[in-house]
Amino acid sequence: MLFRSRWHVFTEFTVFTAAGRELRIDRLMIDEAAKAVEIIDYKTGETYAEEQMEMYVAAVADLPWLKENTYSIHGRFIEIHVLDQ
């Protein structure tokens, strides 16, 4: 799913909260045909900050183009394991 061609993919995508706080999303994927947005946050540790993802979802939901076109917005964490070489 992460690498299918139907997605428009943006990495290190910057958005702002309603209060003006800058947020940087690891991977933002937009499927125009399905009117869907996936927010991916890569994690290398054991801490998953749910409130961080909630801020990402809220900030993206406030983007005028997505709001006007009633896109569904979902966020999820993907754990990355770094291998020693």
Order of alpha helices (4+ residues) and beta strands (2+ residues): beta-beta-beta-alpha-alpha-beta
